[in-house]
Amino acid sequence: MWQTIIIQPMTNLLLWIYDILGHGPHTFGLAIILFTILIKLITWPLNSSQVKGAQAMQELQNDKEWIEIQKKYAKDKEKLAQEQMRIYKDRGINPFASCLPTLVQFPIIIGLYQSITRALSATPFDMLQLARTVYPFQNVENIIPLNSTFLWMDLGRPESIQILGFGLPTLAIIVALTTWVQSKLTMPTSTNPNDQSAQMTKMMSIYMPLMLGWFALNFASGIAVYFIVSNLLGVVQYAATGRANWSNLFGGGSKTITTTKK
């Protein structure tokens, strides 16, 4: 089922885009970028749910009832959690909505890594796997072997730039940075240290950049290209709503910048 639902469609989509673009240098990297854009379009409903959930959580931080229960039950964590869930239910807020796109990314990440490895066919075993994966309409004989070069990278291998004899993992750093920026922009502002939802979001903004940066450091650089493009598209999508919390990036974090459209 994993092969049929994830690996085969993703591998064939990458090969099809690569074939359309013309098989030249840097083409496979462009195919991954276009693939990422398609994934973003397909998961648009989930991303929209994430944006709405983040906006609702931001607005909740200034709600009088929310602030009152934070103060009233500051020493009773169980009662505080119960009251928070009650408010979530009354206001129609899903506190986990902002996590759904992140969870959806994991099978895509694993599938994309396996698809890149299979498409590049670096070993005879990979060639055999590829032959069993491609759909009949693909012109495999005109596509294989793929040109895995993109800019300074080999998309089938982890990336680093040699500086004074040391390997600098530039893509891993960019992945971690763009992930951090995206999480900061969607982080609800809270001045209450007992706000459990804000604490959970803050922890995610630390762990996710580290985790995705580790992926980018240790796996094929094509994965890093996917992360960076996906993060940048996420930032653009959220900023377009006019509710991006820029104060979290530039210090302060005491207020949310909003844009009113006439």
Backbone bond lengths (Angstrom), bond angles and torsions (degrees), N, CA, C in turn:
res aa  C-N    CA-C-N  psi(-1)  N-CA   C-N-CA  omega(-1)  CA-C   N-CA-C  phi
1 M - - - 1.471 - - 1.538 110.49 -
2 W 1.363 117.25 -41.03 1.460 120.82 177.72 1.519 110.85 -59.67
3 Q 1.323 115.98 -43.62 1.459 121.13 179.42 1.524 110.83 -62.88
4 T 1.323 116.28 -45.19 1.462 121.27 -174.40 1.520 112.40 -71.12
5 I 1.345 116.71 -41.17 1.467 121.04 -173.03 1.524 112.61 -87.81
6 I 1.334 117.57 -34.14 1.464 121.43 -173.14 1.524 112.43 -109.40
7 I 1.330 117.00 -62.77 1.458 121.40 -169.61 1.528 112.49 -65.19
8 Q 1.313 117.11 -52.04 1.469 119.57 -176.84 1.527 113.00 -61.05
9 P 1.331 119.37 -51.10 1.472 118.30 179.11 1.526 113.37 -60.70
10 M 1.332 117.46 -41.37 1.462 119.88 -177.02 1.529 111.08 -69.17
11 T 1.331 116.81 -42.81 1.464 120.06 178.71 1.516 111.07 -62.60
12 N 1.318 116.67 -45.11 1.461 120.59 -178.41 1.517 111.83 -68.78
13 L 1.328 117.05 -34.16 1.459 119.91 177.16 1.523 110.55 -65.54
14 L 1.343 116.82 -43.86 1.460 120.85 177.43 1.528 111.29 -61.02
15 L 1.334 116.71 -45.69 1.462 120.85 179.76 1.527 111.38 -64.27
16 W 1.327 116.21 -39.32 1.467 120.54 -179.06 1.530 110.61 -65.50
17 I 1.349 117.30 -45.15 1.461 120.68 177.84 1.526 110.38 -63.47
18 Y 1.331 116.19 -43.57 1.460 121.22 178.58 1.526 110.51 -59.14
19 D 1.317 116.83 -42.42 1.471 121.52 -179.52 1.522 111.00 -64.11
20 I 1.337 116.29 -41.22 1.462 120.99 179.96 1.531 111.09 -65.71
21 L 1.331 116.42 -37.43 1.467 120.79 -176.97 1.524 113.32 -75.04
22 G 1.332 116.64 -17.64 1.458 117.65 170.62 1.505 119.13 110.01
23 H 1.331 119.14 9.30 1.478 122.91 169.59 1.523 114.12 68.76
24 G 1.305 120.40 8.61 1.461 120.69 -174.79 1.512 113.34 -84.09
25 P 1.347 116.09 -178.23 1.466 120.24 175.30 1.528 110.85 -58.38
26 H 1.304 116.77 142.26 1.466 124.74 178.55 1.529 112.82 72.09
27 T 1.341 117.46 -1.03 1.468 119.71 -174.72 1.517 112.26 -69.11
28 F 1.326 117.68 -37.86 1.462 119.26 -178.35 1.526 110.46 -66.96
29 G 1.336 117.53 -34.97 1.457 120.32 175.26 1.518 111.73 -63.73
30 L 1.329 116.34 -41.73 1.469 120.52 175.93 1.518 111.14 -63.84
31 A 1.345 116.20 -35.37 1.467 120.44 178.06 1.531 110.13 -64.00
32 I 1.327 117.30 -40.01 1.465 120.92 178.25 1.527 110.27 -65.78
33 I 1.345 117.37 -39.65 1.464 120.88 178.37 1.529 110.86 -63.16
34 L 1.322 117.01 -46.54 1.467 120.52 177.95 1.525 110.88 -64.28
35 F 1.329 115.91 -38.69 1.466 120.54 176.43 1.531 110.27 -58.89
36 T 1.336 116.75 -43.77 1.463 121.36 179.85 1.521 111.15 -61.73
37 I 1.329 116.36 -41.78 1.468 120.23 178.35 1.522 110.74 -62.26
38 L 1.333 117.05 -41.39 1.469 120.92 177.53 1.524 111.33 -62.61
39 I 1.334 116.52 -42.63 1.460 120.41 178.14 1.524 110.52 -61.21
40 K 1.338 116.53 -40.51 1.460 120.61 178.37 1.526 111.39 -62.64
41 L 1.334 115.71 -39.94 1.467 119.51 178.64 1.525 111.00 -66.29
42 I 1.339 115.81 -40.85 1.469 120.11 -179.04 1.529 110.67 -66.07
43 T 1.337 116.22 -39.23 1.466 120.30 -178.15 1.530 112.10 -92.23
44 W 1.315 116.82 16.25 1.468 120.82 -178.67 1.530 113.10 -54.63
45 P 1.358 119.48 -43.26 1.474 118.48 178.13 1.527 112.81 -58.62
46 L 1.342 117.02 -40.41 1.464 119.61 178.14 1.519 111.12 -66.87
47 N 1.325 116.55 -41.19 1.462 120.10 178.90 1.528 111.51 -64.70
48 S 1.342 115.57 -38.41 1.464 119.40 176.63 1.519 110.71 -63.92
49 S 1.347 115.94 -38.07 1.458 120.54 176.99 1.519 110.37 -64.09
50 Q 1.341 116.75 -37.82 1.454 121.05 177.47 1.524 110.98 -63.23
51 V 1.338 116.34 -44.69 1.461 121.03 -179.85 1.523 110.64 -62.16
52 K 1.338 116.84 -47.25 1.461 120.51 -179.58 1.521 111.35 -63.63
53 G 1.352 115.73 -39.96 1.455 119.70 179.10 1.516 111.85 -64.32
54 A 1.329 116.46 -41.86 1.462 120.50 179.27 1.524 110.91 -66.09
55 Q 1.340 116.81 -39.62 1.461 120.68 178.61 1.527 110.80 -64.50
56 A 1.337 115.42 -42.65 1.469 119.52 179.69 1.525 110.84 -63.59
57 M 1.343 116.83 -39.03 1.457 120.36 179.46 1.527 110.60 -67.62
58 Q 1.340 117.43 -37.24 1.459 120.72 177.24 1.528 110.87 -62.56
59 E 1.328 116.02 -45.93 1.464 120.51 -178.76 1.521 111.12 -65.88
60 L 1.349 115.77 -30.85 1.460 119.73 -177.85 1.527 112.01 -67.38
61 Q 1.326 117.49 -27.99 1.463 120.75 -177.67 1.530 112.62 -63.77
62 N 1.346 116.80 -23.34 1.466 120.97 179.28 1.525 112.68 -101.69
63 D 1.341 116.32 5.54 1.460 121.08 -179.99 1.535 110.01 -75.37
64 K 1.350 117.17 132.57 1.459 121.22 -175.50 1.524 112.00 -62.56
65 E 1.335 116.91 -43.17 1.463 119.75 -179.39 1.527 111.14 -64.21
66 W 1.340 116.47 -39.35 1.457 121.27 179.29 1.533 110.91 -63.45
67 I 1.336 116.21 -43.94 1.467 121.12 179.98 1.525 110.40 -65.28
68 E 1.341 116.65 -38.70 1.458 120.57 -178.74 1.523 112.51 -64.59
69 I 1.336 117.19 -43.19 1.471 118.25 -179.22 1.526 111.08 -70.18
70 Q 1.347 117.29 -29.10 1.458 119.71 176.30 1.526 110.36 -62.58
71 K 1.338 116.47 -40.38 1.459 120.88 179.81 1.528 111.35 -76.07
72 K 1.344 116.39 -41.74 1.455 121.26 -174.42 1.520 112.82 -66.85
73 Y 1.330 116.30 -40.22 1.470 120.57 -175.52 1.533 111.52 -112.21
74 A 1.324 115.85 32.31 1.470 119.93 -177.97 1.532 111.98 -60.84
75 K 1.336 117.57 -30.45 1.458 121.01 -178.24 1.529 113.06 -100.45
76 D 1.311 117.22 -1.99 1.475 121.72 179.36 1.525 108.48 -118.09
77 K 1.322 116.69 87.72 1.462 121.76 -174.28 1.526 112.42 -62.06
78 E 1.327 116.95 -38.08 1.465 120.13 -178.50 1.521 111.39 -66.32
79 K 1.334 116.11 -46.29 1.465 120.28 179.17 1.536 110.39 -65.97
80 L 1.328 116.26 -37.65 1.461 120.30 178.47 1.523 110.75 -61.36
81 A 1.327 116.15 -44.15 1.463 120.42 179.40 1.528 111.06 -62.95
82 Q 1.343 116.22 -39.41 1.466 120.31 178.67 1.526 111.01 -63.93
83 E 1.311 116.41 -43.73 1.464 120.53 -179.89 1.528 111.45 -67.64
84 Q 1.316 116.98 -37.00 1.458 120.24 177.37 1.520 110.92 -63.56
85 M 1.341 116.71 -44.18 1.461 120.22 179.16 1.526 110.80 -64.60
86 R 1.336 116.75 -34.33 1.471 119.96 177.33 1.524 110.49 -63.03
87 I 1.334 116.22 -44.99 1.464 120.16 179.84 1.525 110.28 -65.88
88 Y 1.329 116.99 -41.08 1.462 119.50 176.53 1.525 110.50 -55.89
89 K 1.328 115.45 -45.47 1.466 120.50 -178.37 1.529 110.94 -66.70
90 D 1.335 117.04 -43.75 1.466 120.78 -178.92 1.530 111.81 -63.94
91 R 1.344 116.89 -36.37 1.461 121.07 -176.93 1.534 112.64 -92.08
92 G 1.342 116.25 -2.31 1.467 118.73 -179.47 1.512 113.53 68.89
93 I 1.350 117.03 34.24 1.458 122.26 -178.10 1.522 110.02 -103.51
94 N 1.322 116.75 131.20 1.456 121.72 174.10 1.526 107.99 -99.60
95 P 1.351 118.26 107.13 1.469 120.00 -175.90 1.529 113.67 -66.33
96 F 1.335 116.17 -15.00 1.464 120.29 -178.56 1.528 112.55 -100.98
97 A 1.329 116.59 4.28 1.471 119.26 -176.91 1.520 111.67 -62.74
98 S 1.329 117.17 -34.12 1.458 119.80 -178.44 1.523 112.85 -72.66
99 C 1.344 116.84 -13.09 1.468 120.37 -179.42 1.527 112.63 -91.50
100 L 1.336 117.36 -18.34 1.463 120.32 -174.27 1.530 113.51 -59.47
101 P 1.351 119.21 -48.56 1.471 118.07 179.44 1.523 112.50 -59.64
102 T 1.345 117.01 -33.93 1.461 120.17 178.02 1.517 110.80 -65.44
103 L 1.332 117.10 -42.06 1.465 120.81 178.70 1.523 111.43 -66.20
104 V 1.333 116.49 -36.81 1.461 120.30 179.13 1.522 110.77 -65.76
105 Q 1.335 116.76 -28.59 1.460 120.47 -177.40 1.521 113.12 -65.50
106 F 1.336 117.85 -28.99 1.455 119.75 -172.44 1.528 113.50 -62.81
107 P 1.346 119.84 -49.51 1.473 117.52 175.49 1.522 112.73 -63.68
108 I 1.350 117.24 -30.64 1.462 120.17 177.16 1.527 110.09 -67.01
109 I 1.344 116.70 -41.85 1.460 121.14 179.46 1.529 110.45 -61.43
110 I 1.329 116.42 -48.90 1.464 120.80 -179.21 1.523 110.29 -64.04
111 G 1.343 116.02 -44.88 1.461 120.32 -179.96 1.513 112.39 -64.39
112 L 1.337 116.80 -39.05 1.467 120.36 -179.57 1.528 110.56 -67.40
113 Y 1.336 116.60 -41.76 1.467 119.67 177.75 1.529 110.64 -59.53
114 Q 1.329 116.98 -46.79 1.464 120.38 -179.97 1.528 110.91 -67.41
115 S 1.318 117.03 -34.96 1.466 120.59 179.74 1.522 110.97 -67.83
116 I 1.349 116.81 -42.78 1.464 120.52 178.31 1.520 110.44 -62.32
117 T 1.342 116.07 -46.21 1.467 120.54 179.61 1.521 110.83 -60.67
118 R 1.306 115.69 -42.71 1.461 119.44 -178.60 1.523 111.71 -71.14
119 A 1.329 116.96 -40.36 1.466 120.05 -178.54 1.521 111.69 -66.01
120 L 1.340 116.73 -37.24 1.455 119.78 -179.37 1.521 112.46 -74.24
121 S 1.338 117.67 -24.22 1.473 122.91 173.92 1.521 111.87 48.82
122 A 1.329 115.71 63.16 1.463 120.44 -177.34 1.525 112.89 -77.31
123 T 1.333 117.88 -19.49 1.471 122.14 -178.94 1.520 109.81 -127.74
124 P 1.341 117.62 161.42 1.474 120.16 175.84 1.522 112.71 -57.63
125 F 1.330 116.50 -35.31 1.464 119.39 177.95 1.524 110.62 -64.15
126 D 1.351 116.63 -41.37 1.465 120.41 177.21 1.527 111.25 -62.75
127 M 1.336 116.50 -37.72 1.466 120.26 177.43 1.515 110.82 -62.20
128 L 1.342 116.48 -41.31 1.460 120.85 177.95 1.523 110.85 -64.42
129 Q 1.330 116.05 -43.18 1.461 120.68 178.13 1.528 111.20 -62.73
130 L 1.338 115.64 -39.99 1.464 119.95 179.72 1.524 110.88 -64.49
131 A 1.326 116.85 -41.78 1.462 120.62 179.87 1.523 111.51 -60.89
132 R 1.329 116.18 -31.21 1.470 120.54 179.32 1.531 112.02 -83.86
133 T 1.328 116.55 -11.77 1.464 120.63 -174.01 1.522 113.35 -98.45
134 V 1.345 117.18 -38.17 1.467 120.03 -172.12 1.517 111.39 -67.82
135 Y 1.325 114.71 147.31 1.454 121.34 176.26 1.535 109.69 -78.45
136 P 1.326 117.93 156.29 1.472 120.90 -176.31 1.531 114.70 -59.28
137 F 1.342 118.14 -28.41 1.470 119.34 -175.30 1.531 112.55 -76.33
138 Q 1.337 118.13 -12.18 1.454 120.71 -177.83 1.532 110.89 -73.62
139 N 1.344 115.86 137.35 1.463 121.58 175.80 1.526 109.39 -88.54
140 V 1.332 115.39 71.35 1.458 120.37 -172.13 1.515 111.44 -61.46
141 E 1.331 117.35 -38.79 1.461 119.57 -177.22 1.523 112.40 -63.46
142 N 1.350 116.86 -22.48 1.469 120.31 178.95 1.532 112.71 -94.62
143 I 1.347 116.14 -8.44 1.462 120.63 -175.66 1.524 112.04 -103.19
144 I 1.329 115.21 -42.86 1.459 121.27 -175.55 1.523 110.28 -85.56
145 P 1.342 119.42 137.43 1.473 126.41 -0.91 1.517 112.62 -80.37
146 L 1.323 115.84 147.46 1.460 121.07 179.34 1.526 110.56 -75.76
147 N 1.309 115.03 151.30 1.463 121.25 172.70 1.529 106.95 -89.46
148 S 1.331 116.56 107.33 1.464 121.34 -173.95 1.521 113.40 -87.73
149 T 1.335 118.01 3.51 1.465 121.23 -178.90 1.525 111.01 -77.33
150 F 1.333 115.32 133.55 1.469 120.42 174.07 1.525 107.48 -146.07
151 L 1.332 115.38 116.42 1.459 121.13 -173.55 1.528 108.62 54.89
152 W 1.337 118.68 -119.03 1.460 121.00 -179.74 1.534 112.08 -98.29
153 M 1.338 117.82 7.18 1.459 121.44 -169.25 1.521 113.06 -107.47
154 D 1.328 114.65 155.19 1.455 123.02 162.76 1.519 105.29 -103.65
155 L 1.321 117.12 108.75 1.457 121.47 -170.68 1.523 113.37 -64.12
156 G 1.306 117.80 -14.89 1.461 120.75 178.85 1.511 113.65 -89.00
157 R 1.348 117.62 -1.37 1.461 121.98 -176.34 1.530 110.09 -130.70
158 P 1.348 116.99 155.04 1.470 119.22 173.57 1.521 110.40 -59.11
159 E 1.332 116.17 148.17 1.469 121.28 -173.07 1.515 111.24 -104.68
160 S 1.333 115.51 142.90 1.466 121.61 168.75 1.518 107.80 -161.31
161 I 1.311 116.22 151.43 1.461 122.33 177.18 1.522 108.40 -107.98
162 Q 1.320 116.35 128.37 1.460 120.97 -179.57 1.529 110.61 -78.93
163 I 1.326 115.82 117.57 1.456 122.34 177.32 1.523 108.12 -128.96
164 L 1.343 115.45 114.98 1.469 121.76 -179.76 1.523 111.78 54.52
165 G 1.335 115.18 37.24 1.452 119.55 176.58 1.512 115.05 86.12
166 F 1.328 117.80 -1.50 1.455 121.73 -179.96 1.529 109.46 -112.96
167 G 1.323 115.28 141.76 1.460 119.95 178.33 1.520 110.63 -85.95
168 L 1.319 117.46 117.88 1.467 122.16 179.23 1.525 108.79 -98.37
169 P 1.340 118.88 113.66 1.476 121.87 -178.24 1.530 111.18 -78.20
170 T 1.312 116.40 75.41 1.467 120.76 -173.07 1.529 112.40 -61.59
171 L 1.343 116.56 -42.97 1.467 118.71 -178.32 1.520 111.59 -65.75
172 A 1.332 117.34 -39.92 1.464 120.15 178.59 1.526 110.72 -61.44
173 I 1.330 116.45 -39.14 1.464 120.77 178.04 1.527 110.52 -65.59
174 I 1.343 116.66 -43.53 1.469 120.56 179.53 1.525 110.72 -65.57
175 V 1.336 117.01 -39.17 1.464 120.88 177.36 1.528 110.20 -60.58
176 A 1.337 116.78 -49.95 1.464 120.48 -179.59 1.531 110.74 -61.14
177 L 1.338 117.05 -41.34 1.461 121.20 -178.19 1.525 111.87 -66.43
178 T 1.333 117.45 -47.29 1.476 120.03 -179.24 1.523 111.49 -67.84
179 T 1.342 117.23 -33.25 1.468 119.96 175.90 1.518 110.34 -65.92
180 W 1.340 115.98 -41.10 1.465 120.54 178.71 1.528 110.80 -64.61
181 V 1.330 117.04 -43.35 1.466 120.83 179.12 1.519 110.54 -60.81
182 Q 1.335 116.76 -45.60 1.466 119.86 -179.41 1.527 111.22 -62.25
183 S 1.334 117.37 -43.53 1.463 119.92 -179.00 1.521 111.33 -67.90
184 K 1.343 117.48 -35.93 1.460 120.48 179.17 1.526 111.94 -66.93
185 L 1.330 116.28 -38.84 1.464 119.53 -178.58 1.519 112.22 -66.46
186 T 1.320 116.80 -27.99 1.468 120.31 -178.08 1.519 112.09 -99.60
187 M 1.326 117.69 2.74 1.458 120.80 -177.59 1.524 110.34 -78.06
188 P 1.341 117.73 124.63 1.464 119.34 177.76 1.521 111.35 -68.10
189 T 1.341 115.66 142.72 1.452 121.45 179.25 1.522 110.15 -80.27
190 S 1.320 115.71 130.15 1.460 119.76 177.46 1.524 109.44 -144.43
191 T 1.314 116.06 132.37 1.464 120.89 177.31 1.520 111.23 -100.04
192 N 1.337 117.91 0.36 1.457 122.23 -178.34 1.522 110.23 -95.84
193 P 1.330 119.15 115.83 1.454 121.32 -178.64 1.525 113.30 -67.31
194 N 1.351 118.12 -15.83 1.458 121.72 179.90 1.527 113.36 -92.16
195 D 1.323 117.21 2.41 1.456 121.43 -179.67 1.536 108.85 -73.94
196 Q 1.354 116.31 103.43 1.458 120.98 -173.66 1.520 112.35 -66.57
197 S 1.330 117.44 -37.99 1.464 120.04 -179.04 1.527 110.74 -65.53
198 A 1.346 115.81 -39.41 1.462 119.65 178.29 1.522 110.72 -67.39
199 Q 1.350 116.52 -36.63 1.461 120.41 178.05 1.523 110.98 -64.70
200 M 1.345 116.47 -41.85 1.457 120.49 179.48 1.526 110.63 -63.76
201 T 1.337 116.91 -43.15 1.458 121.03 178.81 1.524 110.83 -63.60
202 K 1.329 116.72 -38.68 1.458 120.90 179.65 1.523 110.90 -64.51
203 M 1.342 117.11 -40.91 1.462 120.82 178.84 1.529 110.64 -65.19
204 M 1.341 116.94 -39.06 1.462 120.57 178.23 1.525 110.80 -63.28
205 S 1.336 116.74 -35.07 1.469 120.08 -179.57 1.523 111.75 -69.26
206 I 1.348 116.76 -15.27 1.468 121.19 176.49 1.524 110.38 -94.14
207 Y 1.326 116.51 -45.95 1.462 120.49 -173.81 1.523 113.19 -73.04
208 M 1.344 117.37 -39.84 1.461 119.59 -175.71 1.527 112.48 -63.44
209 P 1.349 120.47 -46.30 1.470 118.99 176.89 1.523 112.59 -59.11
210 L 1.334 116.91 -40.05 1.461 120.40 179.44 1.525 111.40 -65.93
211 M 1.326 116.43 -42.26 1.462 120.18 -177.43 1.530 111.31 -68.51
212 L 1.335 117.16 -47.50 1.459 119.63 -179.78 1.527 111.13 -69.00
213 G 1.332 116.59 -33.30 1.456 119.51 174.75 1.523 111.35 -63.58
214 W 1.337 116.58 -37.28 1.470 120.70 177.37 1.518 110.69 -65.82
215 F 1.342 116.51 -41.62 1.466 120.24 175.62 1.529 110.19 -57.66
216 A 1.327 115.83 -47.82 1.461 120.14 -177.69 1.523 111.80 -64.71
217 L 1.326 116.64 -30.38 1.452 121.14 -178.82 1.525 112.40 -73.34
218 N 1.331 116.83 -34.13 1.462 120.68 -169.73 1.524 114.87 -106.94
219 F 1.318 118.30 -13.89 1.452 120.17 -177.15 1.530 110.94 -115.09
220 A 1.330 114.87 178.91 1.463 120.71 -177.34 1.528 110.84 -52.15
221 S 1.339 116.02 138.39 1.461 120.23 -176.97 1.526 112.32 -65.20
222 G 1.329 117.52 -17.26 1.466 119.76 173.96 1.519 111.62 -60.07
223 I 1.355 116.62 -31.84 1.465 120.90 175.83 1.521 109.95 -64.96
224 A 1.330 116.90 -40.90 1.467 120.76 179.78 1.526 110.72 -63.62
225 V 1.331 117.02 -39.90 1.463 120.60 177.44 1.527 109.80 -59.92
226 Y 1.335 116.37 -43.43 1.466 120.69 177.57 1.528 110.71 -60.29
227 F 1.341 117.96 -47.40 1.465 121.61 -179.57 1.521 111.71 -57.68
228 I 1.324 116.02 -47.46 1.469 120.22 -175.19 1.526 111.22 -64.34
229 V 1.327 116.43 -47.59 1.465 120.25 179.79 1.528 110.32 -62.95
230 S 1.337 116.34 -43.39 1.464 120.74 -179.93 1.526 110.95 -62.19
231 N 1.329 117.12 -43.11 1.468 120.57 178.96 1.524 112.10 -63.82
232 L 1.326 116.82 -44.12 1.462 120.75 -179.19 1.531 110.77 -64.27
233 L 1.331 116.69 -40.75 1.467 120.04 177.42 1.527 110.30 -64.63
234 G 1.341 116.72 -37.82 1.458 120.01 177.62 1.516 112.15 -64.28
235 V 1.333 117.03 -40.57 1.461 121.09 177.76 1.522 110.77 -63.62
236 V 1.327 116.45 -44.88 1.470 120.93 179.53 1.524 110.46 -61.92
237 Q 1.340 116.23 -44.69 1.461 119.74 -179.16 1.519 111.35 -60.80
238 Y 1.335 116.78 -44.47 1.461 119.72 -177.67 1.528 111.39 -72.26
239 A 1.336 116.77 -39.50 1.466 119.88 178.93 1.521 111.12 -63.79
240 A 1.336 116.72 -30.84 1.466 120.55 -179.42 1.521 112.16 -65.32
241 T 1.335 117.09 -21.09 1.463 119.31 178.09 1.525 112.00 -77.46
242 G 1.351 116.68 -12.87 1.451 120.23 -178.52 1.511 113.68 77.82
243 R 1.361 117.17 11.21 1.458 119.85 -177.38 1.530 112.55 -115.94
244 A 1.323 117.06 14.30 1.466 120.28 179.64 1.521 109.93 -63.00
245 N 1.335 115.91 133.47 1.456 121.20 -176.51 1.531 109.99 -88.27
246 W 1.332 116.70 72.98 1.457 122.05 -175.89 1.526 112.09 -62.48
247 S 1.324 117.75 -24.36 1.464 120.28 -179.39 1.522 111.65 -63.58
248 N 1.335 118.04 -26.39 1.459 120.77 177.02 1.523 111.74 -67.77
249 L 1.332 116.77 -27.26 1.460 120.67 -179.49 1.515 111.93 -82.25
250 F 1.327 116.21 -40.53 1.451 120.94 -170.66 1.523 113.61 -103.06
251 G 1.331 115.53 14.55 1.457 118.62 176.61 1.507 111.81 96.52
252 G 1.297 115.96 161.81 1.470 121.23 179.47 1.505 109.94 92.29
253 G 1.348 115.57 -79.11 1.447 120.27 179.50 1.508 113.64 68.09
254 S 1.315 117.60 19.03 1.457 120.87 -175.38 1.505 113.67 -92.11
255 K 1.329 114.88 -10.73 1.452 116.39 -179.17 1.501 110.15 -152.29
256 T 1.299 115.00 158.73 1.448 122.19 -178.75 1.503 109.50 -104.88
257 I 1.324 117.54 129.39 1.452 121.67 -179.79 1.498 109.10 -83.61
258 T 1.295 117.22 126.75 1.451 121.30 179.99 1.494 110.19 -121.88
259 T 1.304 115.27 157.14 1.455 121.44 178.38 1.516 108.77 -122.71
260 T 1.293 116.28 126.07 1.457 120.53 178.72 1.506 109.49 -100.91
261 K 1.335 115.05 124.86 1.445 120.16 -179.63 1.523 109.43 -99.69
262 K 1.292 114.56 132.57 1.464 119.65 179.80 1.505 109.31 -93.91
